[in-house]
Amino acid sequence: MSSSKFDIVVYGATGFTGQLVAEYLAAHYRNSSLKWAMAGRSKDKLASVRDAIGAPADTPLIVADAGDAGSLKAMLAQTKSVVSTVGPYQLYGNELIAACVESGTDYFDLCGEPVWMRQMIDKYEAAAKASGARIVFSCGYDSVPFELGTFFVQEEARRVFGAPTARVKGRVRDMRGTLSGGTAASAKATFDAVAKDLSLVAILNNPFALTPGFEGPKQPRGSKPAYEEDLQSWAAPFMMALINTRNVHRSNMLMGFPYGKDFVYDEMVLTGPGEKGEANAKRVMAANAEKTGPNAPKPGEGPSKEERENGLFDLLYVAIAPDGRQVRAGVTGDRDPGYGSTSKMISECAICLLRDATDVPGGFWTPGAAMQHKLIKRLVDHAGLTFEVEK
C-alpha cells in the first residue's frame, strides 16, 4: 500500500457532506504533505465542486460509481484510504466495503445504520483482518464525540475512583444545527429494510447489536421523558442514541472491556427543570417524529454556511461510581453537528489513522477504540472540539 498515489480519496465529493469534507482538506491541508483526491460519478461535477470550494486547480479527480465494481477497484488501487460520504450505506456501500476489504484499503464513513453495520461485520470481519483493511464506521457526529466522551470521562473515573465505572450517562445539553438529508434518508432506508425483513427488528432493538458474541446487561430504553434527580433536569429521548449506544458498547468490547462486562450506558437530551423542562421534553419527543417524516430534508439538502458556522453542540458525560459519587466531563463542538463538525471529524479520523495510529491492525473498528487519546488530541488541535473535566 505504501506505493499509493494518494493518502485519502473523498468518495462522494459532489454530495453535500462530501463537498464539505473536500473543502476542509483543501483549506487545512493545502500546504501539507497530505496527498488527496476527489471522487464521484461525474468528472464535470467534480471539477465544478473543486472550483467552488477553492481547492487547487490540480486537485486530482477520479470517476467512480457505487454500481460499477471496476471503477471502485481502480479508485482503491490509487489510495491508502477512502472517506465515503455516499449514504444510505445499505443502498450504496456494499460494493465499496467489499472492494476495500479485498484490497486492504482503509475505509471511513458517516454510517448511522446499525443493522447494515452488523451485516458487514459478520460478512467481512475475518477478511479485513487478513487483508489489513481497517474499516471504520461512524466517523461523524454519530458517534465520535459520544464514544470519545465516554472514554474521556472513564479516564477521569480511573484517576478519581481508581477504576472506570459500570454506569455512564451521555446527555445532550445543547445542540444547534439541522438534520441532514442523508441522515433522514438513512433512517428511512433502515425502516424500509426492517419492514421487508422483520428478523432485522431484533438487531435494530438490541443495544449489543454491534458486539457479536457478547450480550451485556439490560440497558435503559430512554424512550420517554423522565426527570433526573441527580442532574436536576428533565430528559427527553435522543434520536441518535440508537446508533451511538451501540458504538459505545462496541468500543468497550474492542478495547477488551475496560468499562467492564456489566457496563450500562444511555443517552438523552436535557431540557431543564420544572414544568417548562417537562414541556420542552415533550416537544423534543414530538420533533423527533417529524425528523424522519414526509417533511424531512432530502439527500443533498443541508444548512447554509451561516447556519453551519452558528451551530454547536455541548455534551455532558457522567460516570457514576457504585457508592453514588460522580465525575463529569463536557465535550463541545464549534459548528453545527451534522455537517460543519462532522466534515472536520471524519477528515481528522482518516488522517489520525494514517499518521498517528499506524499500528492499528486490520478489522472493523470504531474511531474511539482504534485511536483513543490520539484522536482526542487531533480533534482538539484541528477540529474545534473541547474535552474538559467538570466540577
C-alpha positions in Angstrom: 0.0 0.0 0.0 2.9 2.4 0.6 3.3 3.0 -3.1 -0.2 4.5 -3.3 -0.5 7.8 -5.2 -3.0 9.2 -2.6 -3.4 9.1 1.2 -7.1 9.8 1.1 -9.8 9.8 -1.6 -13.0 11.6 -0.8 -15.7 9.4 -2.4 -19.0 11.3 -3.0 -17.2 14.7 -3.1 -20.1 16.2 -5.2 -22.7 15.5 -2.4 -23.5 18.0 0.3 -21.3 16.4 3.0 -18.6 15.2 0.6 -18.2 18.7 -0.6 -17.6 20.0 2.9 -15.0 17.2 3.6 -13.1 18.2 0.4 -13.4 21.9 1.4 -12.0 21.2 4.8 -9.0 19.2 3.3 -8.4 21.9 0.7 -8.4 24.7 3.4 -6.5 23.0 6.2 -4.0 20.7 4.4 -3.2 22.8 1.4 0.5 23.2 2.2 1.0 19.9 3.9 2.4 16.6 2.6 -1.2 15.1 2.6 -2.0 13.8 -0.9 -5.7 13.6 -1.5 -8.2 13.3 -4.4 -11.9 13.8 -5.1 -14.1 11.0 -6.5 -17.6 10.8 -7.7 -19.8 9.8 -10.7 -19.3 12.8 -12.9 -16.0 14.4 -13.8 -17.7 17.7 -14.7 -19.5 17.9 -11.4 -16.3 17.1 -9.5 -14.5 19.9 -11.4 -17.2 22.4 -10.6 -17.2 21.5 -6.9 -13.4 21.7 -6.9 -13.6 25.2 -8.2 -16.5 26.2 -6.0 -14.7 25.2 -2.8 -11.4 26.9 -3.7 -9.4 23.6 -4.0 -6.2 23.8 -6.0 -6.8 23.5 -9.8 -4.6 20.4 -9.9 -6.6 18.5 -7.2 -7.0 15.1 -8.8 -10.5 14.0 -9.8 -11.5 10.3 -10.1 -14.6 9.0 -11.7 -16.1 6.1 -9.6 -19.6 4.8 -9.2 -21.1 2.6 -6.4 -22.7 0.4 -9.1 -19.5 -0.2 -11.1 -17.2 -2.5 -9.2 -14.4 -2.0 -11.8 -14.4 1.8 -11.2 -14.2 1.3 -7.4 -11.3 -1.1 -7.7 -9.5 1.3 -10.0 -10.0 4.1 -7.4 -8.8 2.0 -4.5 -5.7 0.9 -6.4 -4.5 4.5 -6.1 -5.1 5.3 -2.4 -4.3 4.2 1.1 -7.7 5.2 2.4 -11.2 6.2 1.2 -13.6 8.5 3.0 -17.1 7.7 1.9 -20.0 10.1 2.3 -22.2 8.2 -0.1 -25.2 7.1 2.0 -27.5 5.5 2.8 -24.7 3.0 3.0 -27.1 0.0 3.0 -28.0 1.1 -0.5 -24.7 2.3 -1.9 -22.0 0.9 0.4 -21.8 -2.9 -0.1 -19.5 -3.0 -3.2 -17.1 -0.4 -1.7 -16.8 -2.3 1.6 -16.1 -5.5 -0.3 -13.5 -3.8 -2.5 -11.7 -2.2 0.4 -11.6 -5.4 2.4 -10.3 -7.3 -0.6 -7.6 -4.7 -1.5 -6.6 -3.9 2.1 -7.6 -0.2 1.8 -8.7 1.7 4.9 -12.3 2.9 4.9 -14.1 5.7 6.8 -17.8 6.6 6.7 -20.6 8.5 8.5 -22.8 5.5 8.9 -25.6 5.5 11.5 -27.2 2.3 10.2 -26.6 -0.4 12.9 -28.4 -3.3 11.0 -26.2 -2.8 7.9 -23.1 -2.3 10.0 -23.7 -5.7 11.8 -24.3 -7.4 8.4 -20.9 -6.1 7.1 -19.1 -7.0 10.3 -20.5 -10.6 10.1 -19.7 -10.9 6.5 -16.2 -9.3 6.2 -14.5 -9.1 9.7 -12.2 -12.1 9.1 -11.3 -11.0 5.6 -10.5 -7.4 6.8 -8.2 -8.8 9.5 -6.5 -10.9 6.9 -6.0 -8.1 4.3 -5.1 -5.4 6.8 -8.1 -3.2 5.8 -9.2 -1.0 8.6 -12.9 -0.4 8.3 -14.0 2.5 10.5 -17.8 3.2 10.6 -19.5 6.2 12.2 -16.7 8.9 12.0 -19.0 11.9 12.3 -21.3 13.3 15.0 -22.5 9.8 15.2 -20.6 8.6 17.0 -17.2 10.2 17.5 -18.0 12.7 20.4 -20.1 10.2 22.2 -17.6 7.4 22.0 -14.7 9.7 23.0 -16.8 11.5 25.6 -17.4 8.1 27.3 -13.7 7.2 27.0 -12.6 10.6 28.4 -15.0 10.5 31.4 -13.9 6.9 32.2 -10.2 8.0 32.2 -11.2 10.6 34.8 -13.1 8.0 36.8 -10.0 5.8 36.7 -8.0 8.7 38.1 -10.5 9.7 40.8 -12.0 6.3 41.8 -9.2 4.0 40.8 -11.3 2.3 38.1 -13.8 3.1 35.3 -17.4 2.9 36.4 -20.1 0.5 35.3 -22.6 3.3 34.7 -22.2 6.3 32.4 -24.8 8.8 31.2 -24.4 10.7 28.0 -26.5 13.8 27.9 -27.0 16.4 25.2 -27.1 19.9 26.9 -27.3 21.9 23.7 -27.3 21.2 20.0 -27.9 23.8 17.3 -28.0 22.7 13.7 -30.3 20.9 11.3 -30.6 17.2 10.5 -29.0 16.3 7.2 -31.0 14.9 4.3 -28.6 12.0 4.2 -29.3 11.2 7.9 -33.1 11.3 7.2 -32.6 9.0 4.1 -30.5 6.5 6.2 -33.2 6.3 8.8 -35.9 5.8 6.1 -33.8 3.1 4.4 -33.4 1.3 7.7 -37.1 1.4 8.4 -37.8 0.2 4.9 -35.4 -2.7 5.2 -36.9 -3.7 8.6 -40.4 -3.6 7.1 -39.3 -6.1 4.4 -37.5 -8.4 6.8 -38.9 -8.5 10.3 -36.0 -10.6 11.6 -34.0 -7.3 11.5 -36.1 -5.8 14.2 -34.2 -7.8 16.8 -30.9 -6.4 15.6 -32.3 -2.8 15.5 -33.6 -3.0 19.1 -30.6 -4.8 20.6 -28.2 -2.4 22.4 -25.5 -5.1 21.8 -26.2 -5.3 18.0 -22.6 -4.4 17.3 -20.9 -6.7 19.8 -21.3 -10.2 18.1 -21.0 -12.9 20.6 -21.5 -10.6 23.6 -24.7 -9.7 25.3 -24.4 -7.3 28.3 -26.9 -6.3 31.0 -30.3 -4.7 30.4 -29.9 -1.0 29.3 -32.2 2.0 29.9 -34.6 2.4 27.0 -34.6 6.2 27.1 -37.8 6.2 25.0 -39.9 8.7 27.1 -39.3 11.9 29.0 -38.1 11.5 32.6 -36.9 13.7 35.5 -33.3 13.1 36.5 -32.8 13.9 40.2 -29.0 13.9 40.0 -28.9 16.3 37.1 -31.9 18.4 38.3 -33.3 18.3 34.8 -36.0 16.7 32.7 -34.5 14.5 29.9 -36.1 13.6 26.6 -35.3 10.8 24.1 -32.3 11.4 21.8 -32.8 10.2 18.3 -29.2 9.3 17.7 -29.0 7.2 20.8 -30.0 4.2 18.6 -26.6 4.3 16.9 -24.4 5.9 19.5 -25.1 3.5 22.3 -24.3 0.5 20.0 -21.0 2.1 19.0 -20.1 2.8 22.7 -20.7 -0.8 23.6 -18.7 -2.0 20.6 -15.8 0.3 21.6 -15.9 -1.3 25.1 -15.6 -4.7 23.5 -12.9 -3.8 21.0 -10.7 -2.3 23.8 -11.1 -5.5 25.9 -13.9 -4.4 28.2 -12.1 -1.6 30.2 -15.6 -0.4 31.4 -16.5 -4.0 32.4 -18.9 -6.5 31.0 -21.7 -5.1 33.2 -21.4 -1.6 31.7 -24.7 0.4 31.4 -24.8 3.4 29.1 -27.6 5.6 27.7 -28.2 9.0 26.0 -30.9 11.6 26.4 -31.4 15.3 25.8 -31.5 17.6 28.9 -34.4 20.0 28.7 -34.2 21.8 32.0 -36.1 21.7 35.4 -39.7 22.2 36.4 -42.8 22.4 34.3 -41.0 24.2 31.5 -38.4 21.4 31.3 -41.2 18.8 31.2 -43.0 20.7 28.4 -39.7 21.0 26.4 -39.0 17.3 26.8 -42.4 16.5 25.3 -41.7 18.9 22.5 -38.4 17.2 21.7 -40.2 13.9 21.5 -42.7 15.3 19.0 -39.9 16.9 17.0 -38.1 13.5 16.7 -41.0 12.0 14.9 -41.1 14.9 12.4 -37.4 14.5 11.5 -37.9 11.3 9.6 -41.4 12.0 8.4 -42.6 13.3 5.0 -41.2 16.8 5.7 -37.7 15.6 6.4 -34.8 17.1 4.3 -33.9 15.4 1.1 -30.4 13.9 0.5 -28.1 16.7 -0.8 -30.0 19.3 1.2 -28.5 20.9 4.2 -27.9 24.1 6.2 -26.4 27.3 4.8 -22.8 28.2 5.6 -24.1 30.7 8.1 -26.2 28.1 9.8 -23.3 25.7 9.9 -21.0 28.3 11.4 -23.5 29.4 14.0 -24.2 25.8 15.0 -22.7 24.0 18.0 -23.0 21.0 20.3 -22.5 20.6 24.1 -22.5 17.2 25.6 -22.3 16.1 29.2 -20.8 12.7 30.4 -21.5 11.5 33.9 -19.6 8.4 35.3 -21.3 7.1 38.4 -19.5 5.0 41.0 -21.3 2.2 42.9 -21.4 4.5 46.0 -23.1 7.2 44.0 -20.1 9.5 43.6 -19.8 11.1 40.2 -17.2 12.5 37.8 -18.4 14.7 34.9 -16.9 15.8 31.7 -18.0 18.0 28.9 -17.5 17.7 25.1 -18.2 20.7 22.8 -18.0 21.4 19.1 -17.9 24.8 17.4 -20.0 24.1 14.3 -23.4 22.5 13.6 -23.0 18.8 14.4 -24.5 17.2 11.3 -22.2 19.0 8.8 -19.8 21.6 10.0 -18.3 19.4 12.8 -18.9 16.1 11.0 -16.9 17.1 8.0 -14.0 18.0 10.2 -14.3 14.9 12.4 -14.2 12.3 9.5 -11.3 14.1 7.9 -9.3 14.0 11.1 -10.2 10.4 11.8 -8.7 9.4 8.4 -5.6 11.5 9.0 -5.2 10.2 12.5 -5.3 6.5 11.5 -2.9 7.2 8.6 -0.4 9.2 10.6 -0.8 8.7 14.3 -2.3 5.3 14.8 -0.3 3.4 12.3 -0.1 0.2 14.4 -3.8 -0.5 14.4 -4.4 -3.9 12.7 -7.0 -4.7 10.1 -10.6 -5.3 11.1 -13.8 -3.4 11.8 -13.2 -0.6 14.2 -14.9 2.3 15.9 -12.9 5.6 15.9 -12.7 5.7 19.7 -11.4 2.1 20.1 -8.9 2.5 17.3 -7.5 5.9 18.1 -8.4 6.9 21.7 -6.2 9.7 23.0 -4.6 10.3 19.6 -7.9 11.2 18.1 -9.0 13.4 21.0 -5.7 15.4 20.6 -6.3 15.8 16.9 -9.9 16.9 17.3 -8.9 19.5 19.9 -5.9 20.7 17.9 -7.6 20.9 14.5 -11.4 20.3 14.6 -12.7 22.8 17.2 -13.7 20.2 19.8 -13.1 20.5 23.5 -12.9 17.8 26.2 -12.9 19.1 29.7 -13.4 17.6 33.2 -16.2 19.4 35.0 -16.5 20.0 38.7 
